[in-house]
Amino acid sequence: GAVVSQHPSRVICKSGTSVKIECRSLDFQATTMFWYRQFPKQSLMLMATSNEGSKATYEQGVEKDKFLINHASLTLSTLTVTSAHPEDSSFYICSGEKTGTDTQYFGPGTRLTVL
Amino acid sequence: GQQLNQSPQSMFIQEGEDVSMNCTSSSIFNTWLWYKQDPGEGPVLLIALYKAGELTSNGRLTAQFGITRKDSFLNISASIPSDVGIYFCAGQTGAGNQFYFGTGTSLTVIP
């Protein structure tokens, strides 16, 4: 199989605080991990692509200083939403591309609500 | 970023009917993937296609990688209520490159 976990699944925080979301590939190595944001009834919007051991590549319009991504190992990537604001409330989903394949496996998502 | 043209946007069908949806792109892809997403959850991989012309089945699901490498379709035969959800296609131009997603097809199955 190819299982990706995300933690936490839901988080509610106050405006101005920072939130860290973890994405782990449990039974495979992921050289490349992706972070997406999804609004209700819409498709996935790619935020950034991260390769293990190097800096993430952010999509146009995504602030790298606000959405900090770390991909320190082949099985773990983290997304930190810094100084969160209500407009950052969304469903964040990570995925890992299984090394040696062209196939992407998604985590279950994290629902972030900023009050 | 680029999004793939996916159609139809939504479908309402009777249980037992067959379903067909497709994705087209202006770019050539090396990989086509089809996912199903239930509300509040991440997309789950249904079928992966790696070669032009490839036809792959997964139970009642069948998907094909178009010969031109710019399109793919997904068929669901004999639909059941648990097929309800949003289906996304995704294409990739090469290993390690980003995946481009379709706009999604919302499927409702009426018992």
Chai-1 contact restraints between the chains, C-beta under 6 A:
chainA,res_idxA,chainB,res_idxB,connection_type,confidence,min_distance_angstrom,max_distance_angstrom,comment,restraint_id
A,T32,B,G96,contact,1.0,0.0,6.0,A-B,restraint_1
A,S43,B,F101,contact,1.0,0.0,6.0,A-B,restraint_2
A,S43,B,T103,contact,1.0,0.0,6.0,A-B,restraint_3
A,S43,B,G104,contact,1.0,0.0,6.0,A-B,restraint_4
A,L44,B,F101,contact,1.0,0.0,6.0,A-B,restraint_5
A,L46,B,G1,contact,1.0,0.0,6.0,A-B,restraint_6
A,L46,B,Q98,contact,1.0,0.0,6.0,A-B,restraint_7
A,T49,B,Q98,contact,1.0,0.0,6.0,A-B,restraint_8
A,E59,B,G1,contact,1.0,0.0,6.0,A-B,restraint_9
A,I93,B,G42,contact,1.0,0.0,6.0,A-B,restraint_10
A,D102,B,T31,contact,1.0,0.0,6.0,A-B,restraint_11
A,D102,B,Q92,contact,1.0,0.0,6.0,A-B,restraint_12
A,D102,B,A95,contact,1.0,0.0,6.0,A-B,restraint_13
A,T103,B,A48,contact,1.0,0.0,6.0,A-B,restraint_14
A,Q104,B,F99,contact,1.0,0.0,6.0,A-B,restraint_15
A,F106,B,G42,contact,1.0,0.0,6.0,A-B,restraint_16
A,F106,B,P43,contact,1.0,0.0,6.0,A-B,restraint_17
A,G107,B,G42,contact,1.0,0.0,6.0,A-B,restraint_18
A,P108,B,E41,contact,1.0,0.0,6.0,A-B,restraint_19
A,P108,B,G42,contact,1.0,0.0,6.0,A-B,restraint_20
A,G109,B,G42,contact,1.0,0.0,6.0,A-B,restraint_21
